[in-house]
Amino acid sequence: PSIAREIRGRVEKILTAEGTYDKVGIPYDLNLDDFQGFFRGLQQLGKHVMIEMLQVDEDMIEEAFVIGRVVGMSKRSVAIMNYDDTGSWDTEPTIINYKHIKWVTFDSEYVNVFGKYVE
């Protein structure tokens, strides 16, 4: 506990010195107990997400990402209606197994700006 407090204190000091401390955090609650609850919360809030993942195809593993809105989830996966860099929606959602997720981004400038201009 004391190490965590020390680290938190250092991070707060750095962010305050940079003038970014007040930008840390989100103004709403999300369920962080499991992926299903987390993605359900983002879906209910209407948030677009970017998910960086490992794409596993037979003998090959590649890194990929999708950006769009959550359209469904289960105990093992999330369905994202992806859009491309021209702002066009895919015709089918991309299903991502939770175990392949590396990173989830939401409420970032990139995600919010591109989300505004999707057809």
PyMOL commands that set and color helices and strands:
alter all, ss='L'
color gray80, all
select helices_A, chain A and resi 2-17+21-23+35-45+98-100+109-116
alter helices_A, ss='H'
color red, helices_A
select strands_A, chain A and resi 48-57+60-73+77-82+94-97+101-106
alter strands_A, ss='S'
color yellow, strands_A
deselect
rebuild
show_as cartoon
